[in-house]
Amino acid sequence: MKRLLACALIAIALRGADQKPAISEREQRDLSNALREAGTNPVENLRVIDKHLAKYPGSPRRPELERAAVRAAIEAQDDQRLILYGERVLARESGDLSLLERVTRALLQTDAKETSERALQYARRYEEIAQQQLADGPPAGAGKSEWRNGLDRSLGQALTYEARATGNLGRFPPAIALAERAFDAYPNGESAREIARWSERSGEPDAAARHLADAFTIPDPRTTDADRARDRARMGELWRQAKGSDAGLGDLLLEAFDRNVALVHARELRLRDNDPNAGLSNPMEFTLSGLDSDKLSMAAFKGKTLVLDFWATWCVPCRAQHPLYQQVKQRFQGNGDVVFLSISTDDGRQGVKPFLAEQKWQDPVWFEDGLSRALAIASIPTTIVIDRNGKVFSRMNGYEPEHFVEMLSERIQDAVR
């Protein structure tokens, strides 16, 4: 991963002679030397870009270097640089949904008024783009249910960010209204917590507890056990504050559970109108779609051992695991009884093909098309081994860099026997 970033930066340096206005020989030399010294470390690459742009503020390579700095900042988990360079890129490329989301989220890591005001502007732009894409309809070849689900999630995320920024600016009733719109667009734990947050700040502990009950009970693979534990504890505190005791808390949870299961089920039924996998629970009956709208029937692999790699473009650990997964794949090269499938869980499909080109990943990629639901994928990366009888033989949630290759290889061998 770090090597790919370094290669991208070196490519920027080497393109100088073909650009207009041309990069000067001196700048070309300084940039190439600095990149060689930085090696593959994203932190060092950020330092190189900082120094180079300070020395050459009018560099013809500035747009590309700032784009590379955004990637390096993401790898280095450097929110300060992500904001610095991300805002510069967005000034030129205002329609980049992924970058809008990342910059907005980084700006909202604090509750400061100044950063919240900027975050609010980006979140509104994020919402406008999502709304426009919904109005335009799905692109040719896109699965309608997956396309709609991804855009609904984006819209809900944008509104959640708008709610957080608005509340940080002291406008609690509009923040609650925005968070409620987010929950309506894409009901999940995050938007429910946001309603609760500003209800509590508005002096409404009863309402806050009810929305934390939503966050606690709603089916949401992105809500962790730790999130639910915090939701449950705070919900109890607020309920006791409002009611004076725990009386009625159990009924509150049961009502929230029934309401939210029904809500999510109704949403799934609407989305599955054009879904070939609607109602399926057996992974071997699924049909997956590819990057160019091609189809893959899981039934074609009956009698074989399948190794499914679930990942996403935004998942840093997934990228770190990828070369280890490739090592395992090499060990079974030539064994026709073992099939490896790379499965993207990205909500939106448009960014996957450019990501694969940028990362230079060669394997065919399939979209999960509901398979994550059938296999109860709650986090990524997740690696599933399905045996020749079509049963889940092994599940690896996350990965341990030191042991991943040997562990997965052993589990595949055991499944083949």
Secondary structure, DSSP 8 states (H G I E B T S, - for coil): -HHHHHHHHHHHHHGGGGSSS---HHHHHHHHHHHHHHTT-HHHHHHHHHHHHHH-TT-TTHHHHHHHHHHHHHHHT-HHHHHHHHHHHHHH-TT-HHHHHHHHHHHTTS--HHHHHHHHHHHHHHHHHHHHHHHH---TT--HHHHHHHHHHHHHHHHHHHHHHHHHTT-HHHHHHHHHHHHHHS--HHHHHHHHHHHHHTT-HHHHHHHHHHHHHS--TTS-HHHHHHHHHHHHHHHHHHHSSSTTHHHHHHHHHHHHHHHHHHHHHHHGGG-TTTT---GGG-EEEBTTS-EEEGGGGTTSEEEEEEE-TT-HHHHHHHHHHHHHHHHTTT-TTEEEEEEE--S-STTHHHHHHHHT--S-EEE-TTHHHHTT--SSSEEEEE-TTS-EEEEEES--TTTHHHHHHHHHHHHH-
